[in-house]
Amino acid sequence: MNRRLLVVDDETPIRDSLARHYRFAGMEAETAQDGEDALEKLSRIPYRVVVSDILMPRLDGIGLLRRIRQEFPMTRMVMITGYVTLENALACLKLGADTCVFKPFEDLSELDAAVEAAFAFHERWERKLLELRGMRGDEK
């Protein structure tokens, strides 16, 4: 099953270290520097999970979450932020983010659990679709 992830953060060290972490965990992890860059990549390659910072230039994480919900509704979103506000948390909840993890990270266990849960969502539905195809006798 495809475990393709996009890490979106304007801070290069965070973006690169998270991508490296998820590649080491066996995922296909790519990066984008902001929401605009992420949307451009999403238009070319289907990512199942996007891990995105909230505060970024050009298109911030909340704007990216809103656009992904409209244009790529099956893509799961895990938000990360060092700028913790009630407004941001409520916007993430309202727009359907899987969760919001606060920076700085003491360790990556909370983020890893959120990413695994997002991939598990897709894997459950893939199993259901295969089961349904088997019941119907569909070839595809």
Backbone as JSON Lines, residues from 0, in Angstrom:
{"i":0,"aa":"M","n":[0.84,-1.18,0.0],"ca":[0.0,0.0,0.0],"c":[0.88,1.24,0.0]}
{"i":1,"aa":"N","n":[0.42,2.23,-0.73],"ca":[1.15,3.47,-0.91],"c":[1.21,4.25,0.41]}
{"i":2,"aa":"R","n":[2.41,4.53,0.88],"ca":[2.58,5.32,2.1],"c":[3.36,6.58,1.73]}
{"i":3,"aa":"R","n":[2.72,7.41,0.9],"ca":[3.35,8.64,0.41],"c":[2.9,9.82,1.27]}
{"i":4,"aa":"L","n":[3.89,10.58,1.75],"ca":[3.67,11.66,2.71],"c":[4.34,12.93,2.2]}
{"i":5,"aa":"L","n":[3.7,14.07,2.42],"ca":[4.27,15.37,2.08],"c":[4.43,16.18,3.36]}
{"i":6,"aa":"V","n":[5.65,16.65,3.61],"ca":[5.94,17.49,4.78],"c":[6.03,18.93,4.3]}
{"i":7,"aa":"V","n":[5.22,19.82,4.88],"ca":[5.16,21.22,4.47],"c":[5.55,22.1,5.65]}
{"i":8,"aa":"D","n":[6.66,22.8,5.51],"ca":[7.12,23.69,6.58],"c":[8.1,24.68,5.96]}
{"i":9,"aa":"D","n":[8.0,25.94,6.34],"ca":[8.92,26.94,5.79],"c":[10.29,26.91,6.47]}
{"i":10,"aa":"E","n":[10.41,26.19,7.57],"ca":[11.7,26.05,8.25],"c":[12.41,24.81,7.7]}
{"i":11,"aa":"T","n":[13.46,25.05,6.92],"ca":[14.17,23.97,6.24],"c":[14.65,22.87,7.18]}
{"i":12,"aa":"P","n":[15.26,23.17,8.33],"ca":[15.73,22.08,9.19],"c":[14.6,21.17,9.68]}
{"i":13,"aa":"I","n":[13.46,21.75,10.03],"ca":[12.32,20.94,10.49],"c":[11.79,20.1,9.34]}
{"i":14,"aa":"R","n":[11.57,20.75,8.21],"ca":[11.04,20.07,7.03],"c":[11.92,18.9,6.61]}
{"i":15,"aa":"D","n":[13.21,19.14,6.52],"ca":[14.13,18.09,6.08],"c":[14.29,16.97,7.1]}
{"i":16,"aa":"S","n":[14.32,17.33,8.39],"ca":[14.49,16.28,9.4],"c":[13.25,15.4,9.49]}
{"i":17,"aa":"L","n":[12.06,15.98,9.36],"ca":[10.84,15.17,9.38],"c":[10.77,14.25,8.16]}
{"i":18,"aa":"A","n":[11.11,14.77,6.99],"ca":[11.11,13.94,5.79],"c":[12.1,12.79,5.93]}
{"i":19,"aa":"R","n":[13.28,13.1,6.44],"ca":[14.3,12.06,6.65],"c":[13.81,11.01,7.64]}
{"i":20,"aa":"H","n":[13.17,11.45,8.71],"ca":[12.61,10.55,9.73],"c":[11.6,9.58,9.1]}
{"i":21,"aa":"Y","n":[10.69,10.11,8.28],"ca":[9.66,9.26,7.69],"c":[10.2,8.38,6.57]}
{"i":22,"aa":"R","n":[11.22,8.85,5.87],"ca":[11.87,7.96,4.88],"c":[12.52,6.78,5.6]}
{"i":23,"aa":"F","n":[13.18,7.07,6.7],"ca":[13.83,6.02,7.49],"c":[12.79,5.01,7.99]}
{"i":24,"aa":"A","n":[11.56,5.49,8.23],"ca":[10.47,4.62,8.68],"c":[9.82,3.86,7.52]}
{"i":25,"aa":"G","n":[10.35,4.03,6.32],"ca":[9.86,3.26,5.17],"c":[8.8,3.94,4.33]}
{"i":26,"aa":"M","n":[8.58,5.22,4.55],"ca":[7.57,5.95,3.77],"c":[8.24,6.72,2.64]}
{"i":27,"aa":"E","n":[7.45,7.05,1.63],"ca":[7.9,7.94,0.57],"c":[7.59,9.36,1.06]}
{"i":28,"aa":"A","n":[8.6,10.07,1.53],"ca":[8.38,11.4,2.09],"c":[9.03,12.46,1.21]}
{"i":29,"aa":"E","n":[8.25,13.45,0.81],"ca":[8.72,14.58,0.03],"c":[8.47,15.84,0.84]}
{"i":30,"aa":"T","n":[8.97,16.97,0.36],"ca":[8.83,18.22,1.11],"c":[8.29,19.34,0.22]}
{"i":31,"aa":"A","n":[7.7,20.34,0.89],"ca":[7.26,21.58,0.25],"c":[7.54,22.7,1.25]}
{"i":32,"aa":"Q","n":[7.89,23.86,0.72],"ca":[8.29,24.97,1.6],"c":[7.14,25.82,2.09]}
{"i":33,"aa":"D","n":[5.97,25.72,1.45],"ca":[4.78,26.46,1.9],"c":[3.55,25.86,1.23]}
{"i":34,"aa":"G","n":[2.4,26.42,1.51],"ca":[1.15,25.89,0.99],"c":[1.06,25.92,-0.53]}
{"i":35,"aa":"E","n":[1.55,26.98,-1.15],"ca":[1.52,27.08,-2.61],"c":[2.35,25.96,-3.23]}
{"i":36,"aa":"D","n":[3.55,25.77,-2.7],"ca":[4.43,24.7,-3.19],"c":[3.77,23.34,-2.99]}
{"i":37,"aa":"A","n":[3.1,23.15,-1.87],"ca":[2.42,21.88,-1.58],"c":[1.3,21.62,-2.57]}
{"i":38,"aa":"L","n":[0.49,22.62,-2.87],"ca":[-0.61,22.43,-3.82],"c":[-0.1,22.09,-5.21]}
{"i":39,"aa":"E","n":[1.01,22.71,-5.59],"ca":[1.6,22.41,-6.9],"c":[2.04,20.95,-6.94]}
{"i":40,"aa":"K","n":[2.65,20.47,-5.87],"ca":[3.09,19.07,-5.81],"c":[1.9,18.12,-5.76]}
{"i":41,"aa":"L","n":[0.86,18.47,-5.0],"ca":[-0.34,17.64,-4.91],"c":[-1.05,17.52,-6.26]}
{"i":42,"aa":"S","n":[-0.94,18.54,-7.09],"ca":[-1.59,18.49,-8.4],"c":[-0.91,17.49,-9.33]}
{"i":43,"aa":"R","n":[0.35,17.16,-9.03],"ca":[1.1,16.21,-9.87],"c":[1.19,14.81,-9.28]}
{"i":44,"aa":"I","n":[1.26,14.71,-7.95],"ca":[1.47,13.43,-7.27],"c":[0.45,13.29,-6.15]}
{"i":45,"aa":"P","n":[-0.25,12.16,-6.09],"ca":[-1.2,11.97,-4.99],"c":[-0.49,11.57,-3.68]}
{"i":46,"aa":"Y","n":[-0.62,12.41,-2.69],"ca":[-0.09,12.12,-1.36],"c":[-1.25,11.72,-0.48]}
{"i":47,"aa":"R","n":[-1.09,10.65,0.28],"ca":[-2.17,10.22,1.17],"c":[-2.23,11.04,2.44]}
{"i":48,"aa":"V","n":[-1.05,11.49,2.9],"ca":[-0.98,12.25,4.16],"c":[-0.11,13.48,3.93]}
{"i":49,"aa":"V","n":[-0.57,14.61,4.47],"ca":[0.21,15.85,4.47],"c":[0.4,16.26,5.92]}
{"i":50,"aa":"V","n":[1.66,16.49,6.3],"ca":[2.0,17.05,7.6],"c":[2.38,18.5,7.33]}
{"i":51,"aa":"S","n":[1.62,19.44,7.87],"ca":[1.84,20.84,7.53],"c":[1.92,21.75,8.75]}
{"i":52,"aa":"D","n":[2.9,22.65,8.68],"ca":[2.99,23.73,9.65],"c":[1.8,24.66,9.41]}
{"i":53,"aa":"I","n":[1.46,25.47,10.39],"ca":[0.36,26.42,10.22],"c":[0.88,27.77,9.76]}
{"i":54,"aa":"L","n":[1.89,28.3,10.42],"ca":[2.37,29.65,10.13],"c":[3.46,29.59,9.05]}
{"i":55,"aa":"M","n":[3.1,29.98,7.82],"ca":[4.04,29.98,6.69],"c":[3.71,31.16,5.79]}
{"i":56,"aa":"P","n":[4.68,31.61,5.0],"ca":[4.41,32.68,4.04],"c":[3.58,32.17,2.85]}
{"i":57,"aa":"R","n":[3.17,33.09,2.02],"ca":[2.36,32.83,0.82],"c":[1.03,32.19,1.19]}
{"i":58,"aa":"L","n":[0.97,30.88,1.31],"ca":[-0.27,30.21,1.72],"c":[0.01,29.47,3.01]}
{"i":59,"aa":"D","n":[-0.65,29.88,4.1],"ca":[-0.38,29.26,5.4],"c":[-1.06,27.89,5.51]}
{"i":60,"aa":"G","n":[-0.84,27.2,6.62],"ca":[-1.36,25.85,6.8],"c":[-2.87,25.78,6.85]}
{"i":61,"aa":"I","n":[-3.52,26.79,7.43],"ca":[-4.99,26.79,7.47],"c":[-5.55,26.96,6.06]}
{"i":62,"aa":"G","n":[-4.96,27.84,5.28],"ca":[-5.38,28.01,3.88],"c":[-5.13,26.74,3.08]}
{"i":63,"aa":"L","n":[-4.0,26.09,3.34],"ca":[-3.69,24.82,2.67],"c":[-4.7,23.75,3.06]}
{"i":64,"aa":"L","n":[-5.01,23.65,4.33],"ca":[-6.0,22.68,4.81],"c":[-7.35,22.91,4.11]}
{"i":65,"aa":"R","n":[-7.76,24.17,4.02],"ca":[-9.04,24.51,3.36],"c":[-9.02,24.06,1.9]}
{"i":66,"aa":"R","n":[-7.93,24.35,1.18],"ca":[-7.83,23.98,-0.24],"c":[-7.76,22.46,-0.42]}
{"i":67,"aa":"I","n":[-7.03,21.78,0.44],"ca":[-6.94,20.32,0.33],"c":[-8.3,19.69,0.56]}
{"i":68,"aa":"R","n":[-9.06,20.18,1.52],"ca":[-10.4,19.64,1.76],"c":[-11.28,19.81,0.51]}
{"i":69,"aa":"Q","n":[-11.1,20.92,-0.22],"ca":[-11.89,21.17,-1.42],"c":[-11.4,20.37,-2.62]}
{"i":70,"aa":"E","n":[-10.09,20.33,-2.83],"ca":[-9.52,19.78,-4.06],"c":[-9.04,18.33,-3.94]}
{"i":71,"aa":"F","n":[-8.66,17.91,-2.75],"ca":[-8.11,16.56,-2.53],"c":[-8.73,15.97,-1.25]}
{"i":72,"aa":"P","n":[-10.04,15.76,-1.25],"ca":[-10.74,15.41,0.0],"c":[-10.3,14.11,0.66]}
{"i":73,"aa":"M","n":[-9.66,13.22,-0.06],"ca":[-9.21,11.96,0.56],"c":[-7.83,12.1,1.22]}
{"i":74,"aa":"T","n":[-7.16,13.19,1.01],"ca":[-5.85,13.41,1.63],"c":[-6.04,13.74,3.1]}
{"i":75,"aa":"R","n":[-5.35,13.03,3.96],"ca":[-5.41,13.26,5.4],"c":[-4.43,14.37,5.77]}
{"i":76,"aa":"M","n":[-4.81,15.22,6.73],"ca":[-3.99,16.36,7.14],"c":[-3.65,16.28,8.63]}
{"i":77,"aa":"V","n":[-2.36,16.34,8.91],"ca":[-1.87,16.45,10.28],"c":[-1.17,17.8,10.37]}
{"i":78,"aa":"M","n":[-1.67,18.64,11.25],"ca":[-1.12,19.99,11.38],"c":[-0.08,20.03,12.51]}
{"i":79,"aa":"I","n":[0.95,20.86,12.3],"ca":[1.96,21.09,13.34],"c":[2.12,22.6,13.5]}
{"i":80,"aa":"T","n":[2.38,23.05,14.71],"ca":[2.57,24.48,14.9],"c":[3.35,24.78,16.17]}
{"i":81,"aa":"G","n":[4.14,25.82,16.09],"ca":[4.81,26.37,17.25],"c":[4.08,27.61,17.73]}
{"i":82,"aa":"Y","n":[3.09,28.05,16.96],"ca":[2.3,29.23,17.27],"c":[0.92,28.75,17.72]}
{"i":83,"aa":"V","n":[0.82,28.42,18.99],"ca":[-0.38,27.79,19.54],"c":[-1.39,28.85,19.93]}
{"i":84,"aa":"T","n":[-2.54,28.83,19.23],"ca":[-3.65,29.72,19.6],"c":[-4.95,28.92,19.54]}
{"i":85,"aa":"L","n":[-5.93,29.37,20.29],"ca":[-7.24,28.74,20.26],"c":[-7.84,28.88,18.87]}
{"i":86,"aa":"E","n":[-7.63,30.02,18.24],"ca":[-8.16,30.27,16.89],"c":[-7.62,29.24,15.88]}
{"i":87,"aa":"N","n":[-6.31,28.99,15.92],"ca":[-5.72,27.99,15.02],"c":[-6.25,26.59,15.3]}
{"i":88,"aa":"A","n":[-6.33,26.23,16.56],"ca":[-6.83,24.89,16.93],"c":[-8.27,24.71,16.47]}
{"i":89,"aa":"L","n":[-9.11,25.72,16.68],"ca":[-10.51,25.63,16.25],"c":[-10.64,25.57,14.73]}
{"i":90,"aa":"A","n":[-9.79,26.33,14.02],"ca":[-9.82,26.28,12.56],"c":[-9.44,24.9,12.06]}
{"i":91,"aa":"C","n":[-8.43,24.28,12.67],"ca":[-8.03,22.92,12.29],"c":[-9.18,21.94,12.52]}
{"i":92,"aa":"L","n":[-9.83,22.06,13.65],"ca":[-10.96,21.18,13.97],"c":[-12.1,21.39,12.98]}
{"i":93,"aa":"K","n":[-12.47,22.63,12.75],"ca":[-13.58,22.97,11.86],"c":[-13.33,22.49,10.43]}
{"i":94,"aa":"L","n":[-12.1,22.59,9.97],"ca":[-11.77,22.23,8.58],"c":[-11.43,20.76,8.41]}
{"i":95,"aa":"G","n":[-11.45,19.99,9.5],"ca":[-11.29,18.55,9.37],"c":[-9.87,18.03,9.39]}
{"i":96,"aa":"A","n":[-8.96,18.74,10.06],"ca":[-7.61,18.19,10.22],"c":[-7.7,16.95,11.11]}
{"i":97,"aa":"D","n":[-6.82,15.99,10.87],"ca":[-6.82,14.79,11.7],"c":[-6.45,15.15,13.14]}
{"i":98,"aa":"T","n":[-5.46,16.02,13.3],"ca":[-5.05,16.5,14.61],"c":[-4.1,17.67,14.44]}
{"i":99,"aa":"C","n":[-3.71,18.28,15.55],"ca":[-2.72,19.34,15.55],"c":[-1.7,19.01,16.64]}
{"i":100,"aa":"V","n":[-0.43,18.94,16.24],"ca":[0.65,18.61,17.17],"c":[1.48,19.88,17.37]}
{"i":101,"aa":"F","n":[1.77,20.18,18.64],"ca":[2.46,21.42,18.96],"c":[3.97,21.23,18.97]}
{"i":102,"aa":"K","n":[4.68,22.22,18.39],"ca":[6.13,22.28,18.42],"c":[6.54,23.14,19.62]}
{"i":103,"aa":"P","n":[7.71,23.02,20.12],"ca":[8.77,22.09,19.68],"c":[8.44,20.67,20.13]}
{"i":104,"aa":"F","n":[8.91,19.71,19.36],"ca":[8.66,18.31,19.66],"c":[9.66,17.82,20.7]}
{"i":105,"aa":"E","n":[9.15,17.27,21.82],"ca":[10.04,16.62,22.78],"c":[10.56,15.34,22.16]}
{"i":106,"aa":"D","n":[9.65,14.63,21.52],"ca":[9.99,13.47,20.7],"c":[8.92,13.42,19.61]}
{"i":107,"aa":"L","n":[9.01,12.47,18.73],"ca":[8.08,12.42,17.61],"c":[6.94,11.43,17.81]}
{"i":108,"aa":"S","n":[6.76,10.93,19.02],"ca":[5.75,9.89,19.24],"c":[4.33,10.36,18.93]}
{"i":109,"aa":"E","n":[3.95,11.56,19.34],"ca":[2.6,12.05,19.05],"c":[2.4,12.26,17.55]}
{"i":110,"aa":"L","n":[3.39,12.83,16.9],"ca":[3.31,13.04,15.45],"c":[3.3,11.7,14.71]}
{"i":111,"aa":"D","n":[4.16,10.79,15.13],"ca":[4.18,9.46,14.5],"c":[2.83,8.76,14.63]}
{"i":112,"aa":"A","n":[2.21,8.84,15.8],"ca":[0.9,8.21,16.01],"c":[-0.15,8.83,15.1]}
{"i":113,"aa":"A","n":[-0.11,10.14,14.93],"ca":[-1.07,10.83,14.05],"c":[-0.86,10.43,12.59]}
{"i":114,"aa":"V","n":[0.39,10.32,12.17],"ca":[0.68,9.92,10.79],"c":[0.24,8.47,10.57]}
{"i":115,"aa":"E","n":[0.53,7.59,11.51],"ca":[0.11,6.19,11.39],"c":[-1.41,6.08,11.33]}
{"i":116,"aa":"A","n":[-2.11,6.85,12.14],"ca":[-3.58,6.82,12.13],"c":[-4.12,7.31,10.79]}
{"i":117,"aa":"A","n":[-3.47,8.31,10.21],"ca":[-3.9,8.83,8.91],"c":[-3.71,7.77,7.81]}
{"i":118,"aa":"F","n":[-2.58,7.08,7.83],"ca":[-2.37,6.01,6.85],"c":[-3.34,4.85,7.11]}
{"i":119,"aa":"A","n":[-3.62,4.55,8.35],"ca":[-4.54,3.47,8.7],"c":[-5.94,3.75,8.15]}
{"i":120,"aa":"F","n":[-6.34,5.0,8.14],"ca":[-7.62,5.4,7.56],"c":[-7.71,4.91,6.11]}
{"i":121,"aa":"H","n":[-6.67,5.21,5.33],"ca":[-6.65,4.79,3.92],"c":[-6.61,3.27,3.79]}
{"i":122,"aa":"E","n":[-5.82,2.64,4.61],"ca":[-5.66,1.18,4.52],"c":[-6.96,0.46,4.86]}
{"i":123,"aa":"R","n":[-7.72,0.97,5.84],"ca":[-9.03,0.39,6.16],"c":[-9.97,0.49,4.96]}
{"i":124,"aa":"W","n":[-10.0,1.64,4.32],"ca":[-10.88,1.83,3.17],"c":[-10.44,1.0,1.97]}
{"i":125,"aa":"E","n":[-9.14,0.85,1.78],"ca":[-8.66,-0.02,0.69],"c":[-9.11,-1.46,0.9]}
{"i":126,"aa":"R","n":[-9.02,-1.94,2.14],"ca":[-9.48,-3.3,2.44],"c":[-10.98,-3.44,2.18]}
{"i":127,"aa":"K","n":[-11.75,-2.43,2.59],"ca":[-13.2,-2.47,2.37],"c":[-13.53,-2.48,0.88]}
{"i":128,"aa":"L","n":[-12.84,-1.67,0.11],"ca":[-13.09,-1.62,-1.33],"c":[-12.73,-2.94,-2.01]}
{"i":129,"aa":"L","n":[-11.62,-3.55,-1.59],"ca":[-11.24,-4.85,-2.13],"c":[-12.28,-5.91,-1.76]}
{"i":130,"aa":"E","n":[-12.77,-5.84,-0.54],"ca":[-13.8,-6.77,-0.09],"c":[-15.08,-6.6,-0.92]}
{"i":131,"aa":"L","n":[-15.45,-5.36,-1.16],"ca":[-16.65,-5.08,-1.96],"c":[-16.47,-5.57,-3.39]}
{"i":132,"aa":"R","n":[-15.32,-5.33,-3.96],"ca":[-15.06,-5.82,-5.32],"c":[-15.13,-7.34,-5.37]}
{"i":133,"aa":"G","n":[-14.61,-8.01,-4.35],"ca":[-14.69,-9.46,-4.29],"c":[-16.11,-9.96,-4.21]}
{"i":134,"aa":"M","n":[-16.95,-9.27,-3.46],"ca":[-18.35,-9.66,-3.33],"c":[-19.09,-9.51,-4.65]}
{"i":135,"aa":"R","n":[-18.73,-8.48,-5.39],"ca":[-19.4,-8.21,-6.66],"c":[-18.79,-8.99,-7.8]}
{"i":136,"aa":"G","n":[-17.59,-9.56,-7.6],"ca":[-16.92,-10.28,-8.66],"c":[-16.24,-9.38,-9.67]}
{"i":137,"aa":"D","n":[-16.03,-8.11,-9.28],"ca":[-15.34,-7.15,-10.16],"c":[-13.89,-7.55,-10.33]}
{"i":138,"aa":"E","n":[-13.36,-7.3,-11.49],"ca":[-11.93,-7.57,-11.73],"c":[-11.07,-6.44,-11.2]}
{"i":139,"aa":"K","n":[-11.58,-5.22,-11.19],"ca":[-10.77,-4.07,-10.75],"c":[-11.36,-3.46,-9.51]}
